[in-house]
Each structure stands twice: as C-alpha cells, then as structure tokens.
C-alpha cells in the first residue's frame, strides 16, 4: 500500500489535472481508484491529511 504522503501527492496531482482516476504504486502493487466527483476527491484528500496529522510519528535515532 502506498504511504499516506504518496496518496496525498497523487490525489492532489489528479485534482490539479482535472482527472478523477488516481493510480497508486507501492511495493510492486498497483491500485487504481476512480472518484465520482471533485467533491469526493476533496473530501478524501482532507481525510488523508487529517489522518496524517493525528497519527503518532515514529522517530528513529541512529545509534553509534
């Protein structure tokens, strides 16, 4: 599955291009989503951004 950031970028690009179909690639898999309307795309984009901001971030520290 594509990361949330990748999904957001793909959805934003599709909205800017006026496309309703978004294709995500991740780990050798391909996922295609066709939205019914620009409104649905904007709602999905807002939900993805909200989930990204509420998800705890994992910080990896390099140990020497």
Phi and psi in degrees as GROMACS dihedral restraints (atoms count N, CA, C in turn):
[ dihedral_restraints ]
;  ai    aj    ak    al  type     phi  dphi    fc
    3     4     5     6     1   -64.9    20    10
    4     5     6     7     1   150.8    20    10
    6     7     8     9     1   -70.9    20    10
    7     8     9    10     1   161.8    20    10
    9    10    11    12     1   -58.7    20    10
   10    11    12    13     1   -41.0    20    10
   12    13    14    15     1   -62.1    20    10
   13    14    15    16     1   -39.8    20    10
   15    16    17    18     1   -65.6    20    10
   16    17    18    19     1   -40.3    20    10
   18    19    20    21     1   -64.7    20    10
   19    20    21    22     1   -42.5    20    10
   21    22    23    24     1   -61.6    20    10
   22    23    24    25     1   -46.8    20    10
   24    25    26    27     1   -61.9    20    10
   25    26    27    28     1   -44.2    20    10
   27    28    29    30     1   -65.1    20    10
   28    29    30    31     1   -40.2    20    10
   30    31    32    33     1   -69.5    20    10
   31    32    33    34     1   -41.5    20    10
   33    34    35    36     1   -62.0    20    10
   34    35    36    37     1   -41.5    20    10
   36    37    38    39     1   -63.7    20    10
   37    38    39    40     1   -43.6    20    10
   39    40    41    42     1   -61.8    20    10
   40    41    42    43     1   -42.1    20    10
   42    43    44    45     1   -61.7    20    10
   43    44    45    46     1   -44.9    20    10
   45    46    47    48     1   -64.4    20    10
   46    47    48    49     1   -32.8    20    10
   48    49    50    51     1   -85.3    20    10
   49    50    51    52     1   -10.2    20    10
   51    52    53    54     1    79.9    20    10
   52    53    54    55     1    17.7    20    10
   54    55    56    57     1   -91.5    20    10
   55    56    57    58     1   149.6    20    10
   57    58    59    60     1  -105.5    20    10
   58    59    60    61     1    -6.0    20    10
   60    61    62    63     1  -106.9    20    10
   61    62    63    64     1   132.8    20    10
   63    64    65    66     1  -124.4    20    10
   64    65    66    67     1   133.6    20    10
   66    67    68    69     1  -116.1    20    10
   67    68    69    70     1   127.5    20    10
   69    70    71    72     1  -111.6    20    10
   70    71    72    73     1   138.6    20    10
   72    73    74    75     1  -121.5    20    10
   73    74    75    76     1   135.9    20    10
   75    76    77    78     1  -163.0    20    10
   76    77    78    79     1   128.8    20    10
   78    79    80    81     1    56.0    20    10
   79    80    81    82     1    35.8    20    10
   81    82    83    84     1    81.5    20    10
   82    83    84    85     1     2.1    20    10
   84    85    86    87     1  -108.2    20    10
   85    86    87    88     1   155.5    20    10
   87    88    89    90     1  -125.0    20    10
   88    89    90    91     1   132.8    20    10
   90    91    92    93     1  -128.3    20    10
   91    92    93    94     1   131.3    20    10
   93    94    95    96     1  -121.0    20    10
   94    95    96    97     1   131.1    20    10
   96    97    98    99     1  -127.3    20    10
   97    98    99   100     1   129.4    20    10
   99   100   101   102     1  -113.1    20    10
  100   101   102   103     1   121.8    20    10
  102   103   104   105     1   -90.1    20    10
  103   104   105   106     1   152.5    20    10
  105   106   107   108     1   -79.7    20    10
  106   107   108   109     1   -28.2    20    10
  108   109   110   111     1  -156.0    20    10
  109   110   111   112     1   164.5    20    10
  111   112   113   114     1   -63.4    20    10
  112   113   114   115     1   -36.1    20    10
  114   115   116   117     1   -60.1    20    10
  115   116   117   118     1   -44.7    20    10
  117   118   119   120     1   -63.3    20    10
  118   119   120   121     1   -38.9    20    10
  120   121   122   123     1   -64.4    20    10
  121   122   123   124     1   -43.9    20    10
  123   124   125   126     1   -65.8    20    10
  124   125   126   127     1   -37.6    20    10
  126   127   128   129     1   -65.6    20    10
  127   128   129   130     1   -41.5    20    10
  129   130   131   132     1   -64.6    20    10
  130   131   132   133     1   -43.1    20    10
  132   133   134   135     1   -60.4    20    10
  133   134   135   136     1   -44.5    20    10
  135   136   137   138     1   -62.8    20    10
  136   137   138   139     1   -40.4    20    10
  138   139   140   141     1   -65.8    20    10
  139   140   141   142     1   -40.9    20    10
  141   142   143   144     1   -63.6    20    10
  142   143   144   145     1   -43.4    20    10
  144   145   146   147     1   -65.3    20    10
  145   146   147   148     1   -38.4    20    10
  147   148   149   150     1   -66.7    20    10
  148   149   150   151     1   -40.3    20    10
  150   151   152   153     1   -68.7    20    10
  151   152   153   154     1   -32.8    20    10
  153   154   155   156     1   -66.8    20    10
  154   155   156   157     1   -39.7    20    10
  156   157   158   159     1   -77.6    20    10
  157   158   159   160     1   -20.3    20    10
  159   160   161   162     1   -97.3    20    10
  160   161   162   163     1   -11.2    20    10
  162   163   164   165     1   -77.4    20    10
  163   164   165   166     1   134.6    20    10
  165   166   167   168     1   -64.8    20    10
  166   167   168   169     1   140.4    20    10
  168   169   170   171     1   -90.5    20    10
  169   170   171   172     1   138.8    20    10
  171   172   173   174     1  -101.0    20    10
  172   173   174   175     1   123.4    20    10
  174   175   176   177     1  -106.3    20    10
  175   176   177   178     1   121.8    20    10
  177   178   179   180     1  -101.1    20    10
  178   179   180   181     1   127.9    20    10
  180   181   182   183     1  -103.3    20    10
  181   182   183   184     1   139.2    20    10
  183   184   185   186     1   -79.9    20    10
  184   185   186   187     1   128.4    20    10
  186   187   188   189     1  -101.6    20    10
  187   188   189   190     1   125.9    20    10
